[in-house]
Amino acid sequence: MTIKAFPFNPFQENTYLVYDETKECLIIDPGCYTPQERDYLIEFIEDNDLKPVRLLNTHCHLDHICGNKFIAEKYGLKLEAHRAELPILAHAPQAASMYGFPMETSPEIEIFLDENDTIKFGKSSFQILFTPGHSPGSISFYSQKENFVIAGDVLFKQGIGRTDLPLGDYDTLIRSIKEKLFTLDKRTTVYSGHGPSTTVGYELVNNPFF
């Protein structure tokens, strides 16, 4: 698999494209906000002859979903996320107005993802890890074969996701990281929702929250 990160919108959220040799492509957490960001994403997809086949959210905070409507309509895709994100998705327009961040309303979640589900595309697949705490339905996309995980805002390089947002819970987040991410191979690369990638082994030694 090839993974490409695009830091988008004022929150510098990492939008991820993941694709393999078949050119089938996942779009994860589309945060493309401005016309320029959307054009840039489309240009990359077209220049690499990619075919978007699934639209996935690790969670539904506004910075991770502000491109959902655009992507869903552009490529005819159904939104996939965890059922526990329904209240977060519903609250997003209100949260956006509080930040002075006008955004298009995301489509509803049409396909619900849960622990141990398999995300298939092309010749590749991910396992779903249920990693709540930052958000009640946060999920991570794990490839054991290629030794990486796309973890949204669960774990950052020397940091963790916020838990002071609605329905966040610090103890739940810490438990998710310890039980779902820190049990992976220490060489597993962690692609976060903001900032640079890291590894499980690095965070075990250097993350101040542990």
C-alpha positions, 0 to 999 in steps of 0.5 A: 500500500501507498499512503499519502497525507495532506495537511488541510484546513486551519486545524492542519488535519491530516487527510489520508489517501491509501491505495495499492497497485490496483489504483483503488483508493481509500479516502480517510478523514477528508478535511479539504476545506478551501477550493484550493485544497479540494483542487489539490486533492483531486489533482493528486487523484487524477495524476495518479490514476486513482479510483476512490472506492470508500470514504472513511472517518476515524471519527467525526470532529469537524476538522476531519469531516469538512470535506465529507460532502464534497468527496461523497458527491464527487465520487459517489461514495457512502460515508463509513464510520462507527455508530457511536459517532452519530452524536458527534456528527450531529453536533459538528455544525454547532461546533463549527459555528462556535469556532467561526468555521462555516462548513458544509453539512456532512452526509449521514453515516450509511455504513457502520464500522465496528471492532474487527471489521475488515476494510477491503479495497483492491488487493489490500485490507485493514482491520478495524480497531475500536479506540474510543476516548478522544471521541466515543466512536473513534476507530483506527485502521490497522494493517498487520501485513504492512505494519502501520495504523491510521489512528486519527486523533487517538495517539500523536508523536509525544501526545494524545488526543484531547478529551475535553470535547463533548463525550471525550473521556481521558481514562477511556483514551488511555485504556484504548492506547494501552490495549489496542495500540501499545500491544502492536509490534513496536515497529508499527508506524502510527499515522496520526490525525495531526502532525508527523507519524511516529511508531509504537516503540517510540511512544512507549519510551517517549510519550509523557502520558505513559 
